[in-house]
Amino acid sequence: MAQINTAIMEENKEAQAVPEKTVEYTIDLLISMTVEILARDLHRDTNQVLQDFLLSKTGRGLYDADTKLWCNGPAYIAEIYRDEVKNRK
């Protein structure tokens, strides 16, 4: 019985998996939205914020789908980035 339940759980997990392209598009959109928030709040140019963000631990973490950071909203991600920058100093 346990083997059957395990097999069913594996099938459900595969059926619920988010396609890789969808994750990539989601990450790109989240980065765009997060950078807009940061640029507005920091009164900085979006291109410079984007460069800084992509080089940050937070930015790199977004591209690591295993972290599931991409499952959060842009305001949360912006806050994580702000904390990262603050802790660098």
C-alpha positions as CSV (number, residue, x, y, z in Angstrom):
1,M,0.0,0.0,0.0
2,A,2.8,2.4,0.9
3,Q,4.4,1.8,-2.5
4,I,1.1,2.7,-4.3
5,N,0.8,5.9,-2.2
6,T,4.4,6.9,-3.0
7,A,3.8,6.4,-6.7
8,I,0.6,8.4,-6.6
9,M,2.4,11.2,-4.7
10,E,5.2,11.3,-7.3
11,E,2.7,11.5,-10.2
12,N,0.9,14.4,-8.5
13,K,4.2,16.2,-7.9
14,E,5.1,15.9,-11.6
15,A,1.6,17.1,-12.7
16,Q,1.9,20.1,-10.4
17,A,5.4,21.1,-11.5
18,V,5.7,24.5,-13.0
19,P,7.2,24.4,-16.5
20,E,10.8,25.8,-16.6
21,K,9.9,28.5,-19.1
22,T,7.1,29.7,-16.9
23,V,9.6,30.0,-14.0
24,E,12.1,31.9,-16.2
25,Y,9.4,34.4,-17.3
26,T,8.2,34.8,-13.7
27,I,11.7,35.5,-12.5
28,D,12.3,38.1,-15.3
29,L,9.1,39.8,-14.4
30,L,9.8,39.8,-10.7
31,I,13.2,41.3,-11.3
32,S,11.7,44.1,-13.5
33,M,9.1,44.9,-10.8
34,T,11.6,44.7,-8.0
35,V,14.0,47.0,-9.7
36,E,11.2,49.5,-10.4
37,I,10.3,49.5,-6.7
38,L,14.0,49.9,-5.6
39,A,14.7,52.7,-8.2
40,R,11.7,54.6,-7.0
41,D,12.4,54.2,-3.3
42,L,16.2,54.9,-3.7
43,H,15.7,57.7,-6.2
44,R,18.2,56.0,-8.6
45,D,18.3,55.2,-12.3
46,T,16.6,51.8,-13.0
47,N,19.6,50.7,-15.2
48,Q,22.0,51.2,-12.3
49,V,19.7,49.5,-9.8
50,L,19.3,46.6,-12.3
51,Q,23.0,46.1,-12.6
52,D,23.5,46.2,-8.8
53,F,20.6,43.9,-8.2
54,L,21.7,41.3,-10.7
55,L,25.1,41.1,-9.1
56,S,23.7,40.8,-5.6
57,K,23.1,37.6,-3.6
58,T,19.4,38.3,-3.8
59,G,19.5,38.7,-7.6
60,R,21.5,35.5,-8.1
61,G,19.2,33.7,-5.7
62,L,16.2,34.5,-7.8
63,Y,17.7,32.6,-10.7
64,D,18.3,29.6,-8.5
65,A,14.8,28.0,-8.9
66,D,15.6,25.7,-6.0
67,T,15.5,28.6,-3.5
68,K,11.9,29.3,-4.3
69,L,12.6,33.0,-3.8
70,W,10.8,33.5,-7.1
71,C,7.6,32.4,-5.4
72,N,7.5,35.7,-3.4
73,G,6.3,39.1,-4.5
74,P,8.5,42.0,-5.6
75,A,8.0,44.0,-2.4
76,Y,9.3,41.1,-0.4
77,I,12.3,40.6,-2.7
78,A,13.1,44.3,-2.6
79,E,13.1,44.1,1.2
80,I,15.5,41.2,1.2
81,Y,17.8,43.1,-1.2
82,R,17.7,46.2,1.1
83,D,18.6,44.0,4.1
84,E,21.5,42.5,2.0
85,V,22.8,45.9,1.1
86,K,22.5,47.2,4.7
87,N,24.3,44.1,6.1
88,R,27.2,44.7,3.6
89,K,28.1,48.0,5.2
